[in-house]
Amino acid sequence: MSETKFLPFALPDIGEEEINEVVDALRSGWVTTGPKTKQFEADFAAFLGDGVEAIAVNSATAGLHLALEAIGVREGDEVIVPSYTFTATAEVVRYLGAHPVCVDVDAATFNIRPDAIRAAITDKTKAIIPVHFAGLACEMDEIIAIAREHGLKIVEDAAHAMPTYYKGKLIGTLDSDVTVFSFYANKTMTTGEGGMVVSKHKDIIARCKVMRLHGISRDAFDRYVSKTPAWFYEVVAPGYKYNMPDTAAAMGIHQLKKIRGFYEKREAMAQRFDRELAGLPLILPARAKDEGSNHAWHLYPVRIKPEAGISRDDFIAKMAEKGIGCSVHFIPLHRQPVWRDGYRLTREQFPVADAAFEAEVTLPLYTRMTADDQTRVIAAVREILGA
């Protein structure tokens, strides 16, 4: 290895503000869902604006499950998802006894294609889950139009999309039914583990609140802080255990305050990669093409062109030899045994997603990276590719 310091693929950017807030939560006695979580939910809803309400959960996977349950997805229904996504997007459909219907993606953005959605609709289709890959919004106007035409629900998988704008509006405020964000450790902001469900539909939010904590009809926090006896509650549905603890929300309160600055640094880093990797045998990431739209740069995915003379796997191995961690996003659903075998999926059904997977590598891009760190990445890429 030519460098003593290993540069990982991603690291969270956590400051003293987050640490102090977590300590305050620990000292307060509220370590499960309580005042910090309520503040984080209120702050997040205020950040998005446009009348949304927010429900904090312990993962985006939990949030997607809650969202699908709340919009009425049930056994035997079909939900359209992109093959080019993490397994969570599809697995939550199966939690409800419904079936994920995988479709191919756009060759430039890796986002779900509206025409592929339209072709996959049957009389069993209940919903669509567009995934805003890497932080770039899907073609939501077209997707919303298709959903309205066919009476379908939309649950946006916005695990990568904070803060992503689409034609002047933040993801989370569009005319879909529910949007779910992720705060996993490598996301643009983090609570360690966690997510947020947002919607403008009060009935959906109300159902998510009940199902988030065992199907109990009354908020546990309200019961425990009541000054008068308030022990009685009713279980109105077989719910889940998906609440976010205050120790996680405490981090989120300050990560949210920093998200604009985080985004500006990610954008600057992406611009530098664009400049200094131009001309190499790479396909660089797509950028937002519509006015008022942006890319949140959760990921910086490139593709190795055939003329590079090196496979994607060998490229990653050589980067590791130079002390630089890379990743792949994603191994498509149609290549994963559970979906491939369970739904008889073949590579030929998803030519774009399959070709993208064969060539894609995600370079390190995170706010704790220094200018020198990024210089190392660029120099290693250029050297490996013979530039």
N, C-alpha and C positions, 0 to 999 in steps of 0.2 A: 504493500500500500504506500502510495507516494505522499500521503498526508497523514499526520498523526491525529488530527481532529476529524472525527466522522461528522459529516453534515447530514442530519436526518431528513427524511422526506417532509416532515411537518413537526412543529412544536407549538403548544399554546402560548399565548402572550398574556401572562397574568402578572398584575402589578400589586403594589402594596394596598391599593384601594380594595381590590377583591379580597385579599388576605384579611385585612382588617374587618371587612363586612362579614366574612365567614366566622371570624373570631367573635364578633358581636352576636351573631346568631347562636353560636355555641354557648356563650355566656348568658344569653337571654332565657335559655331553657326551651326555646322553640327550635328543634332540629328537624322536625318533619314539616308538613305543609302548614304555614302560618303567615305572619305579617310580611316577611320578606318575599314570599311567593306572591302574596296579594299585590305588593308593591311592584314586583317584576311584571306581573300580568298587566297592571294598570299602565306602567311605563311603556311596555311593548305596544299595547293598544294605542297609546298616545303617539308613539313614534310613527306607527303606520297611518293613524288618522282615518278619516273617511268613514267613521261610524263602526269600525270593527270592534269586536270583543275578543279577548284572548284567554286561553286556558293553558296553564303550564302543566307539562307532563314529564314523565321520567325518561322518555326517548321519543324520537320522531316516529319510530316504528309503532309505539303505543298510540301516538297521535293519529297516524294513518288508520289504525284499527278502530279507534274511537270515531273518526270521521266517517268511515265507511258504514259502521254500525248506525250512526246517527242519521245518515241519509237514506237508510232503509235497505242496504245490501243484505240479501238473505241467501239461504241455501239454494243452489241451482242458478243463481244469477251469473252474468258474465260482466267482467270489468276489463276494459282495454288498457293495456300497459305497454310501454316500450320494452323491447328485448334488451336494449342497451341501458341497463340500470342495475342497482344493487338488489339482491334477492328480497329485501324487506318490502319493496314496492309490490311484489307479487305475493309474498307469503301472507300478508295481512288479508288479502282477498280469500285465501284458503281458510284462515281462522274462522270465517263466517260461513264456510261451506260453499262459497261461490267459486267461480273459476276465472283465473287470469287469462286473458287472451292477448298473447304477445304479438306486437307488430314491429315493422322495421322503422328505421330512423333516417333523418336527413344526413346526407354525406358530409356536409360542411359543419353542422352544429352538433350532431349526434342527438338532437331532440326529436321527439316523436313527430311523424309526418301526418298532417291533417288528412291527406288522401288515403293513407294507410288506415287511419281511424275509420273513415267513412266506409272503406271496403270491408272492415271487420264487424260492422254493426249487424246484429241479428235481433230477433224478437226477444231474446233473453238478455240483451245488453242493458245494464243498469247504470253504469258510470264509466268515466274516463279518468285515468290518472296521468296527466302530463308531468314529466320530470324535467325541471329546468337544469339541464346538464351543465356542470362546472360553474354555473352562475349566470348563464345566458338564457333569457326567457324563451319559451316555446312561442309558436305563432298563435297566441291566445285568441286573437279576434276570430280567426278561422275555427279554432277548436270550440269556442263559445257558440259560434253560429251553428256548427254541426250539432252540438249538444241541445240547443234550443229547438232545432228542426226535428230532432228525434226524441225529445223529452228525456234527455239523459242528465245525470248529475256529473259535476266535475269536482274532483279532489286534487288540488295541486300539490305535488311533492316538491316542496321548496327547500329541501335539505341543503342545497347548494346556493340558494338564492337570497342571501341576506347581505347587503341591501341591493336588490336588483330592481331596476325600473323597466317598465314596458310601456312605451309610448306616453311617457310622462307620469305614469302611475306606478307606485311601488307594488311589487308582487305581495299579495296579501290583501290588496284592496280592489282587485279586479272583480268582474261579475261572474265569478265561479261560486261554488257552494261553500267550500272549505279550503283552507290552505294550511299546510303543516311544515314547520321549520325544524331544523335540527341544530342542537348546540353540543354535538359530540366534540371530542377533544381537538380534532383537526379542522373544525369548521371555521368560518370567518369570525365567529364569536362563540364562546364556549361556556358551559356550566359543568364541564366534565362529562356528565351524561345528562341528557335532557332534550326537551323539545317544546314547541308551542303550537297549539291549534287556534287558528283565527277564523272568524266568520262574521258576516254582517247579519246572519240569520239567527235570531234569538232562540228559535226552537232547536236549532242544531247545537248551539252553545249550551242550552239548558240540558239537553240529552247528554252531551259530553261531560258536563259537570256531574251528573248523576252516575254515569257509567265509569267515570274516572276512579271512583272510590267505592267499589262494592255495590253499586246500585242503591246507595243510601240517599234518601230524599232530602236530607238536611246537611248542610256544610259542617264538617267536624270542627273546624276552627271556630265557627260561630257558637257551637255548643260548648266548647271548652273555655271560651272567654266570657261566656254569659255570667252575669252577676246574680242571676236567679237560677233555680234548678232547671236544667235544660237537657236532661239525660235521654229523653225519649227521641227515638228516630224510627223510621220505617225503611225497610229494604223493598224497593219497588221493582227491581230488575236484577238478574244475575250479572252483576257488574264485574269490574276488573280492579287491579291494584296498580294504578298508573300515575299516581300523584307525584309531583316534584317536591322534594324536601327543601326547607329553607336554606340549608347549607349550600345547595346547588343554586337556588335563586339568588342568594347573596352575591355569588360570582356574576350572575347574569345582569344584575342591576348596574354594575360598573362596566361590564363588557359592552352593554348596550350604549352606555354613554360614550364609549370609545369607537363605536362602529364606523362613524364617518371618517375618523382618522385612520382606522384600519383599512377602510376601503381606498382612501387616497394613496396609501402606501402600496397596496396591492396593485392598484392601477398604474402607478409609476413603475413598479417592478415589471409588470406585464409589458408596458411600453418599451422598457429597456430590453427585455427578452426579444420583443418583436424587432427592434432595431439591430441588435447584435447577433441574432440568429438568422437574419434575412440572408438569402442567397445560399444557405446550406440545403442539402437534400432532405428537407423536412417540410411537412405541411404544418403551418403554425395555426393556432386556434382561431376560430371565427370570432369576429367582433360584432357588436350590435349594429344593425344596419338602419334601424328606424330612428327618426328624430325623437328625442326624449327617452331613449332606451340606453341601457348600459350593460356591462358585464361585471359581476361581483368578484370574479377571479378567485373563487374557492379553489379551483384547480387551474393549472396551466398545462393542458394536454397537447402534445405534439404527435405527429405520425412520421415514422421513418419511411422515406421513399425507397422504392426498389433500387434506384441508382446509387443509394448510399453504400451498397455493398456489404451491409451488415444487418443481421436480423434484429428485431426488437429485443429478444431475450439476450442476445450477445451484447447489445448496446447497454442494457441495464447491468449486466455483469461487469462490463468494463467501467461503468460509472461507479459501481461499488468498489472496484479495485482502486479507484482514485479517491475513495472515502466519501462518496456522495450517494445518498439514498434516493431512489426513484420508486415509482409505483405504476400500476396499470389500472385504469378506470374505463370500463369494467370488463370482467369476464361475463359475456352476455348470458342472459337467462337461458337461451336455447342451447348453451353449452354446459349448463349445470345439470347433473344427473336427475335431480328431483323434477325439474321442469321439462328437460329433454325427453326423459323416459315416460314421465307421467302424462305428457300431452303430445308425445310423438313429434317433437320438434326436430327439424333438420337445419343444417347450415344453409342449404339452398333456399330456404324460406326467408332468410334474413341476410341477403347478400351485402347490404351496406354495413349493418352491425358487425357481421362476421369479418369483413375486410378491415373495418376500423379497429377491431380487437387485435387482429394480427399485427398491426403496425403501431398501435398507440403506446405511448409512454408518458407519464406525468412527471414533469420536472418539479423540484422543490420550489415552492412559492408560499411564504408565510411571513408575517410581520416581524418576527424576531430575527429574520435573516438580515445580515448587514450588507452593505454595498460590497465588501470584500467577499462575503459568502456568495453573493450572486456572481461576482467576477469569477470565482472558482468554478461555479456551475457552467458558466458560458465558456470558459477556457477548456474545461473538460469535454464539453459537447463538441467544440470546434476541433479539438485534437483527435477525438475518436472518429469524427467524420472526415478527417483529413484536410481541414481548412487551415 
